[in-house]
Amino acid sequence: MNHFLRSFSFMPLLFFIFLGACSSSEQFTVQQVDEPTLVDGSLSSWNTDISRINSSDDIQYFAKIYDDFLHVFVDVRDPHTDRAIRQLGLIVYLSNSKDDRNRLGIGYPAGSFNLLREYPNAYNNFITDEEWGRQPGNIELMTELSEDLFSQVMIVERYDGRPEYGFIDKSQLEIDGLEIATDEDRRYVSLEMKIPLDGTSIYGVTKNDLWIGFAVEPPTFRIQQDSDLSRQNQGHYGQRRPAPRQPRQRRQLYSKNDWFELKFD
């Protein structure tokens, strides 16, 4: 049984293990570098001292400028965060507008839960049926999706505040000069992006102050609970009925929404 299958088979535990996480927006001045960087999902060619945006034990972000390109790196450092991202995906938002900063995002890896969106009936059952993730056929499907994590890029676009999801091949992003990579041999997920700052990429951003967000956004589950308060503990003629089964308490899945304002010298 592989790593993902173990984690998915015990999916209900995620409701208790992974609590929501969020950080406030911070400012970071992006440094210009003189040497080009090969976009390969590795930090080996980065000067991490000048490019590190944050210091965290679970995940770190880096940014730098070379020529007219913004380079971004996400370094996952914690097994729980890694597992959450493999299931829920990692979305990078980028915009010149604070008010419109989460209008468009790129998710890579998309996350196996999100890849299930390409199977609408299965996805609907996944978010509404508590037993769906325990059925052998569905475990097999999710295992197959977990092995396909890095073959597609997820595009998240919001209209009137509501997100819509689409999936494309990486080569479709590269047409406009945007590059994206991960090191699949690495223990934990990494993400490296090279983004044109001339308005030509899917983000449409230019070399002005930027808002960048790193998000893990769990699906909204609509699982029905048996909470019929009309059931009584007392039966006929004073006989005591067994106490009604209480609905299982759930907590929010792991979530992350880290925002930074990028300044340029």
N, C-alpha and C positions, 0 to 999 in steps of 0.2 A: 504494500500500500504506500503510495507516494506521499510527499509532504502535503500537497494540497488536499488529497483525498482524506488524510487524517484530519485536517482542519475543517474541511467541509462536512465530514460525517458528524462532527460535534458542533455544527453551526449554531444550535440554540445557545451554546455557551458564550458566543460572541455578544449576546445581549447583556451579559454580565461582566465580561472581561474588558471589553473595549468601551470606555466612557468617552463622551464628547470632549474635544480639545479645541481651543481657539486662542489666538493671540491677537493683540491690538496691532495697528499699523505702525510701522517704524520707517525712518528715512535712512537711505544708504547712498553714498556718493560712489558711482561706478568709476573705476580707474581704466584709463586707456593703456593698452599693452602694445608692445612693438613686435611681438612674435605671433605668427598665426598659430592656430590650434587645430589639430586633427579632431574632428567630432567622432569620438569612438566610445563614449560612455565611461571613460577613465579619467581620473583626476591627476594622472601622472604628469601631465604637461601644464598643470595649473599652478600658479603662485597662490596658494590658499591663504597666505597671510594678508594679502591685499584685496582678495576677491571674496572672502567669507562675509556673507550678509548677517548670519546669526550664529549663535553658539548654543547647541542643544545636544542632549544625549541621544535623542531618537531620530532626528533628521536635521541636516544642515543644507543651506542654500548658498550658492556662489554666483557672482556675476562679474563680467568684465566687458570691455569694448575693444574690438580690433577692427580697424578700418571703419566701415559703416555698418557693423554687425554687432548685435548684442549677443554675448555668449552666457548661457545660464546652465548651472549644474545643480542637480539634486542628489544628495548623498544620504541614503537611508542607512541608519546605524543600529537599529534595534529590531529584534525578531518579531515583536508584536506589531510594530509599525509596518514592517515588511509584509507580514501576512495580511494585514488590513488592506494595504495598497494592492496586493495581488488579487484580492477579492473585490475591493470597492473602487480601485483605480486611483490615479493621481492626475489632477487637472491643473494645468498652468494657464492662468488668465493674464492677459496683457492688454493695456489700453493707455492712451494719452489722456483719457478723461476719467476723473475720479468718480463722477456720477454714473458713468457707463462702464465701470471697470470690469464687471463680470458678465458683460454681454456675450463675449466669445472666449472659449477656452479650448485647449487641446489636451486630451487625456491620453497619457502613455506611461505605463500600460493602462489600457482601458479598464482592466479589472474583469474577472470572470463573471461577476454578477451583472456588469453592464453589457458584456458580450451576449448575455442571454437575451438582451432586448431585441436581438435580431430574430428571435423566436417568440413572437408576441403572445401566443397562447401559453407557452411554457413560462414566460416571464410573469404573466398575470397570475398563473397558478402559484408561482414561486413567492409572490408578495402577498398572496391571500390565503394560502393553504399551509398550515403549520407543519403538516406531515410531508410536504412535497420533497424537502431535502433529505428525507430518510429512505426514499424509494430507490431501489437499486438502479433502475433505468435513468433516473434523474442524477444520481451520483455519478454514473458513467458519463452523462452529458456534461456535467460540470467539470469532470476530470479532463475531458477532451478540450473544453474551452480553456482550462487553466494551462494546457500545453500550447495554446495558440495565442497567448497573451501579447506577444510582441510582433505579431504579424499585421495588426491593424491599429490605426489611430482613431480615437474617438473625438469627434467635434461636438462641443456643447455650445448651443446658441440660445439666448433667451429672447423671447418676444413677450412684451408686457409682463416681464418677471417670471415667466414660465419657461423652464428649460426644454429644449428639443435636442435629440441625440441622433448623430449619424456616424457612419464608420467608413473610413477610406484607407487606401494603401499608402504607405509612407512616401512612395514615389510621387503621389499626387501633391504632397506638400512641397517636395523638392523642386517642382517646376518653377516656383517663384523664388527659389534661393534659400528657403528655410530647410535646415537640416535637423534631424532628430536621431538619437542613438541611445543604446543601453549596452552594458556589458553583461551578457547573459551568463558568463562564467563566474561572475561575482556572487558572493554569498547573499548579499542583500541587493535590492533594486537600486539601480542608478538611472539617472536621466540627464542627458546633455542635449542642449538645443542651441542652434545658431540661427539668429533671427535678423533678417534685413531691417534696417531702420530708414528705408526710403519709401515706405508706404506700399510696397509691392507684395508683401506676404499676406497670408490669410488674416493676420492680425491688423494689417493696415496701419501700423505704427510708424512714427518718424522719430528722429533724434531730438526729442524734447523730453521734458519730465515724464516719467512713465509710472503707472501703477501696475505692479505685478502681484499676483496672488497664487498661492499653492494650496490646493483644496483636495480633500477627500470627502466626497459627498455620498452618504449611504442612501439606498433606496427607501422610499416610504412604504412600510409594510402596512397592510390593511387586514391583518389576520383577526378574525372574529373570535371573541372570547365568550364563553358561557357565563354570563353575569346576570342571569335572570333572578332578580331579587324577589320574585313572587314565590319561589320555592321555599317551603317552610320546613323547619326541623321536626315539627310534630305531625304525626300521621293521624289516622282515624282512631277514635276512642282513646286518645292519650298515648298511643304507641309512638315511641320515638323513632323517627327515620334517621338514616345516616346523614351526617352533615353534608351539605352540598359541596362539590369540589370547587375550590376557589380558583379563579383564573390565575395563571402563572404571571408573576410580575416580570416586566421587561424593562430594560433600560436602553437608552439610545445606543445604536451602533457607533463604533469609532468614527469620529469626524474631525476634520481639520480645515481651518480657514485662515491661513497666515498671509498677511498683506504687507507690502513694502512700497514706499515711494522711492523710485530711483532718480537720483539727481546726476547731472553730468557736469564735469569741469568745463 
